[in-house]
Structure formats: C-alpha cells, structure tokens
C-alpha cells in the first residue's frame, strides 16, 4: 500500500494557500446546512411521484448550475433525470440522488397521525433527504476539489422513480455509469450503518384482465368478469407462497376492480412484485406467476395481458469500499437530539409500540457485517456497472419503518435534516479518500471484477422496454 496522503499534505502542496475550512471536507458540508434544509423541505412539500418530479429536478439543477456544474438533462429518455458534473480529468466519482415520493400516504411533520388534506403522496422513504443530502455532498466535494486543486470529476446523478420505476436501471442500460470509477449512495433509515447489506432482485408488472360487461342481476350469463380473473389469479398466487424459496417475496395490490356491484366489470387489474436474492430466482417464480395469470383467464372466460413496470438486479456489495465507509461514518458520528427533538421523538415512539428502540441509538454507529436485506433498489443495477458503496443514517426516530407516516413526519423535521448532514459528511469524506487514495480505488475495482466474474454480461430484469413515464399517473 502507498503511504496515506493526508488532507494537510494536500493543503501544503496546493499552489494557493488554503483556509482551514477550504481544506476541511466536513466544514464544507456544514457550510451548506441552510441549503440542505431548504432543499429537503421544498422536496418534502412537493412530494412528487416517480417520473413526475419536474419541480424537484428543476430545483436541484438550478442549485447545481449556480455552483458551476455542467448539466446534461433528460438522460436515458427520462425528462426528470440528469447528470451534473464539475472538474477535469480523473478519477470520476459519482453520487446518486433519489427524489421521488410514495403515493397513498401523507403526513404533516407532527409526531401524531395528522394527514394533510388533499395531499396524495408523501416522502415515506426519505427521498427528499436523499436528494438534498447528495446535492450537499456533491457541492462540498466540488468546493474541496476546487480549493485543493485536486484533479478529478464529481458527478451528481439525479435519479427519478426509485419506488417501482427503476429509473437507475434505464440509466445503467444507457451506459451512463460506464466511465465512473466509484459510485456513492445513501439512504434514510432509523439507524446509522455502513454495513455491507445486499438486496433482493425484483420485477413487477400490471396484469390487465378484460371481460364482457353485463347486468349482474338481469343478464349475468352474458357477462365474463374481469374481476373474477384477477381474484382467481390472486388465489393461485397465494397458493404459490407455500412453494417458493424462503428468501423470496411476492406481493400484490388490486388497482382496478370495477365501479358498481350490479355491473359485471369488463376490466380489472392487479399489480405484482416478485423478489428473490438471485435474478434467476426471480425469473423462475415469474414464469409460474405468468402461468397463473393465463390459467385465471382461461378459467374465467376472460383475456389477460401484462406490462412489466420495473425490475432491479440485487445489490453487489463491495466490502473494500464498505469498510472504509464504515470508518468515515464513525469519524462523523451519529445524530444527537436537542431537548425539543427528544420530546418530539418520544411522542413518535408512542405510536411505534414494541418496535420502538432506545432514542440514544440514533447517536450510535451500527456494527459492521455483511447481510442480506429484503428490500430492493435500482442502485443494484448501478452496482453491477461500477464499484458502489452506500451508507444509512438515522433520519427517522429509532424503530420507525420505511413507508410509514412516522417516516414522512421525520423526513420533514429537524431530526431528518440532522441525519442528512451525517450522510453528506460521510459521503464527502469517502469521496475525498477516493480521490487521493489510488490504492483504494484499485482494490475496489479488483474486488468488483472478481465478484462479477470474467464472463459477466449485464442483463436488465425489465427487458428492452422504454421508461414507464406514466406509471404513477
């Protein structure tokens, strides 16, 4: 290993004298605190859904343009996706920025259940924090590169529609990460951790049944119920649950089932997810699910077709990078509540029941290990294109589940903003280390090449379809 090049040494070698703040990546992040909170709050207020993040994307581009970044918008045939770049030469370090909200859930920033009337979506997965924190890190890294004269490029990827839209998959498929040396990401959570946690591969589709409408009482023999087709498919899928691998997951919702009981519905639709640790496992279960759809249509005298909406490969962890990110996170430390924040968090915990964890755990860093996570993310596809590392920070009250009203509340609260600053600092320190430590980059690439194998060829789980820009409309 080459000797570690310290930030102090870089400051000394720089052509221009540096202030302590300019040479300190953490100070650069702290200088962006107002912007971080402002952007996070605005994204929380808008709560725009996947591929519809027009104001969100525009705000982030505006902030980056003001900082001197070059912007390429509308990438991978996605109007709200963009790449912002600053710098020259290499290495190229990418930071991912998610931005979409979830439909059907909303909440004010109060610690008791308080839906906002007329608001049909909310940041229940903290992507407003994700977007704002990644923006902050990219700007902090840019300022450090500029002030130290370090060669390299920092890129922020604005990545829409993570929640069921697989925005990053289309970007990966379009080759947007082919020249990236390392990609960095983070996520909102109820704990601080840089552990090497993998994810499940997944695929989703909307199954659409068509039948024949008729008067349900006056002429039932003339009808062929599309809803019967949906229900028959769901019954068979539920039977399948007993006969799929233990680590697999399959779940669904009925998105259309008719409008009046006295009319035999001629259209009905359900929306399925299938998950498995291995993409081939997803494929095998998926084939059986398609057979169930065909059988349901045959048995009910209806027709069925389906549209694959999204598909993600599992996260390919890189322990070379993860262990360094763990060290950076420990250098930063966790989230410490003020007296007012603690009172707010205690009120949230009253709704969590047995799931609540000690509030002090927000200030702690979880132990490092490698494990299987049961969620899915389109970061998975990025991780097969370039070495990728992530971190999670305590933006939510300990014990809070993602996709809950409690997560929405904290994502619009100072607790969420504090966790976001922790993530921005850890990512900035990680990026700086990658710019100055060529041995680390080489080791990460070597592990990446071993993990993929010599004959690896990228395959998307959503095929060659175009981005489903209307899937949330």
N, C-alpha and C positions, 0 to 999 in steps of 0.2 A: 504494500500500500504506500502511496505517496504521502508525504507529511501533510497534515491538515493545514489548509490555508485559512487563517483566521480573518475575520472582518477587520480587525485592527491592522493586519498586514495589508489588506486591500486598500484601506484608507491611506496608509503611508505611501503605497506605490502609486496611488492615483495622481494624475497630472495636476489636479486642482485640490487645494486644501478643503477638507470636509468638516462640517459641523458634526457634533456628536449625534444629532438627530438624523442627519443625512446618512450616516454610516450605520445607523441602528434600524434594522428592519421593523422591529416592534414599535419603535417611535413613529415610523412611517405609517403603520396601521392605526395607531392611536390618534394621529393627526387627522384621520379620515372618519372619526367617530360620528360626527354630525351627519356626514353624508350617508354613512351606513344606516343610521336610524331613519333618516329621512326617506331613503330609497326603500328600505324594508317596510316602513309604514305605508308608503304610497302603493307598493305592490300588494300589501295586505288589504288595503281599502278597495283596490280594483278587483282583486281575486279573479283574474281572467283564466278561462279554461284552456285546455290543450289546443294548440294551433290557432287560438283566438287571442293570443297575448299581444295585441297590436300596441296598446299604450305602454304596456310593460317593456316590450322590446325597444320601443322608441325612446323611452326614458333612459334605459341602460346605454343605448347607442349615443344618446345626447351627452351623458356623463362622460363616456369614454372619448368621444370626439373632442370634448373640451380639454381633455388631458393629453391630446396629441396622438391618440391611437388612429390607425388606419382601419377603416371598416369595410367589410365585404358582407352585404346583406342578401337575404333571400337565398341562402345556400341550400343545396340538396333539394331544390324545388319546394322549400318551406319559407313562406313570406316572413315569418317571425324569427327565423334562425339567422344567426350572424356570427362572424369571426372578427374580433378586434385584435390588432397586432401593433406592438411597439418594439423597436430595436432593430439591430442589424446582426447578421452572422448567426452563429450558433453557440450553444445549443438552443433548441426550441422547446420551451416549457409551456404546456397548456393548462389552463384552469377551466373547469366546467362550471357553468352557471345555469341551474334549472330555474323555472319561473312560473309553472302552471299551478293552478288551484284545483280543488276537487269539487265536483258537483254534488248537490243534495245535502250539504252540511254547511252551516254557518253559525257564527257565534260572535258576540262582542268581546272586548278584552276584559270583561268582568269575570270573576272567579266562580260565579254560579251560572247555571244554564240560562242564557239570555240570547236567543236567536235574534238576528237583525231582520226586521220585517222587509220582505221584498228582495232580499239578497239570497240568491240560489246557490251560492258557492262559497267556499272558504279555504284558507291555506291550512288545511288539516295535516299536511305533511311538511309544512315549514318551507316551502319553496320560495316564498318571499324572502326569507332569511338566507336561503341558499343563494339566490340571485344576488342579493345585496352584499353578502359576505364575500362571495367570489369576486364581485366587482371591486370591493375594497382591497382584497389581496392583490388583484392584478395591478391596480393603481399603485399600491405600496411597492410592489416588485419593480414596476416601471420606474418609480422615483429612485429606488435603490440602484438599479442598473444605470440610470442617467447620472446620478451623483457620484458613483464609484468608477464610471467609465468601463464597467464590465461588459464584454461582448456577449451577445445573446438576444433572443427574442422572447417576449412574453405574449401569450395569446389568451384572450378570454373567448370561450365558445358559448354563445347564447343558445341554449339547447331547450327547445319547447317540448311540451307534450310528453313528459316522462310518464305521467299517470295514464297508462293504457294506450299511448300514442306512439311510443318508440321513436321519438324524434332523433335520438343519437344513433339509432340503427341506420336510418336513412343517410345521416351524415357520415357514418362509418362506411356504408356501402358506396357512397360517392367519393371515397378516398380522402376525406377531409383531415384525417389523422395520420396519413401515410408518412409525412415528413416530421412528425412530432417525436421528440426524444423521450419525454415523460409527460404523462397526464396526471393532474391532481384534481381530486374532487372532495366534497364533504357532504354531510347531511345533518339535519336537525335530529335531535334524539332527547332522551331523558337521562343520558349519562355521557361521560367523556371517555372515548376509546379510539385507539388506532389499531386494534386487533385485526388480524387478517381473517375477515369473515367473508366467506363465499356467498353466492346467492343461487336461487333456482332459475333454471331456464324456463321460459314460459311462452305460451301462444294463446291468443284469444281470437274469437270470431263471433259474429252475429249470425244466428241461424234463423232464416226467414221462411215461415210456412204460409202457403196460400191455399185457400179452400174455396167453398161456394157458400155465399150468404143465402139465408132463407129466414122465414118467420119461425122462431124457435118453438112456437106452440101450434101455429096454423099449418105449417108445412115442414116439419123437422126432417122428413125423409129426403127432402130436396137439398138439404144442407150438408156440407162437409166442413167441419170445424177446424180452422187453423189452430185454434187454442188447444183442441184435442191433440194435434200433432206436437205442439210444444210440451204439453203435460205428459204425453207418452214418452217423449224423448227424455224429459227430466226424470221420469220414473226409472227408465233404463239406466240413465247416468248415475242415479243414486244407488242402484244395484251394483254398478261397476265399482263404487267406492270400496266395497269389500274386497275387491280383487285387483287393486293396483298397489304398487310398491309403497312401503310405509312412509318414505320421504316424499312421495308425490302428493300433489294437491289438485283438486278440481272443484270449482265453484261457479255459480251462475246467478243471474237475475233474469226475470221476465220483463222485457222492456216494452212489449205491446201485447195486449190480450183481448182486445175488443172494447166496446164502449157501452153496450147495453145488453142486459141478460136475455132480452127477448129477440135479439138478432144473432143468428149464427155467425161468428166472426170469420171473415174471409181472409184476414191477415193476422198473424201473431209472430212474435219474435222473442228469442231469448239470446242472452249474451254470456258466453262461456270463457273461462280461463282454465288452462291446464298447465301445471308446473311439475318439474322434476329436476334433480341435480344435474342430469345429463341431457343434452339436446336430443339424443337418440331415444331416451325415455319419453320425452315429450311427444316425439313423432309416433312412437308405438301406441301410447294412450290415445293420441289424437285420431289415429286410424280407427280405433274402436268407437270413439265418440262420433265420427262421421257415419259409421255403420249404424249406430243407434239412431241418428237423425234420419237416415234412409228408411230404416225399419219403422220408425214412428210415422213417417209419411205414408209408407205402404199400408200400414195397419189402419190408418185413419182416412184413407182416400184423399190425401192432400199432396201437395208438392212442396219440396224444400230445396233451398239453395243457401249457401253461406258465403260470407265475406270475411277473410282473415283481416283483423284490425291491427294486431301488433304481435311481435314476437321478439324475445330477448334471449341472448346467449347467457350462460352463467358467468359470474364474475371470476376472472382469472387473477387470483391474488399473487402479489409479488412480495415475498417476505423480506427480500433485501431492502426494499423501499419501506415496507410496513414497519420494520424495526426502527428505522431512522425516524419515520413519522411519529412513532410512539415516543421516542426520545424528545422530539421537538414539542410534542404536546405536553410532556412532563415539564419541559422548560417553561412553557407558558403557564401551566396550572389551570385549575378548573374555574367554576363560577361561584362567586361569593355573593350571597344575598345581602341587601340592606335590610334594615328593620322593617321598612314598608313592604319590600319584596317578600320577606319571610311571612308576614301576615297574609299577603295575597296568596302565597303558595300553600299555606296552611288551609286557607279556605278552599282552594282547588282540591287538596288532599281529602277533604270531607266527602267528595264525590267519587274518589277512587277506590274506597273500601279496602279490601285486603291487598289490592295491587300497589298501594302506596309504599314508597321507600323512604328511608330517612332523608330529610332535606339536606343534611350535611354531605350526602353522596354527590351532590352537584359540584362540590369543590374537589372531589377526588378523581383520580385517573384510573380507569379500569385496568386490570391485569392484561398483559399481552398473551394472546394464544391464537391458534388457528381453529376455526369452527365453521360449521355450515349454517348459514342464515336462510330462513324460509321465505323471505321476500324475494322479489325480482326487481331488476333495474336495467335500463338500457345502457347504463355505464358498462355492463357486462360486455357488450359488443366493442366498446372502445378499448376495453382491457385486452381484447384479442388482437387489436391493431397496433397498440403501443403499450409499453410498461405503464401501469396505472397504480396509484396509491390514493387512499382515502382516509378520512378522519370523521368521527362523530363527536358532537359536543352537546352539553346539557342545556339546550334551549328551552326545554319543557320541564315542568315540575317532575321530580323523580317519581316514577310509577305511571306516568302518562303514556298511553298508547298512541301511536301514529293513527291518523284518520279518525280522530275523536274531537269532540268540541273543546275538550281541555287543551288539545294541541293547537287548535285555532286561536284560543284565548291567549296562550303563552306566546304564540308567534306574532301577536300584535302588542306585546307587553315588553317592558324593560328587561325582564328575565330572558326573553328570546333574543333581545339585542345584545345582552352580555355574552350569551353563548355564541352568538355570531362573531363577536370580536375575538373570542378564544379561537374559533375556527380560522378566521382570517390571519391571525398571528401565526398559528401552527402552519398553515399553508404557505405563508410568506417565508417563514424560516426554512421550510422544506425546499421551496424554490431556490432560495439563496444558496443552500447547501448543494443543490444540484448544479447550479451554475459554476461553483468554484471547486467542485469535487468530481473530477473526471473519472476517478476510480469507482465511485459510487454509481455513476451512470453506466459504466462498462459492466459492472457486476449485475446491475438490474437488467441490462439487456441480455446478458448471458443466461440469467435465470429465466427470463422471458422466452428466449429461444429454446431452452431445454423444456420448458413447460408446454409450449406449443408443439414441439416435435419437428423433425426435419421435413416432413411431408405435409405440414399444415396448409390447408386452404380455407379461407373464410367462407362461411355459408350463413346467410341470414335465415332466421326462422320465419320471416314473413314473406319470403319469396321475392319476386320482382315487382310487386305492386307499388304504385305511387303512394306518397304520403296521404293518409285519410284526413284531409284538412277539414272535413265536415263531421267528424265522428262525435263531436261534442255539441253540434247544433241541434 
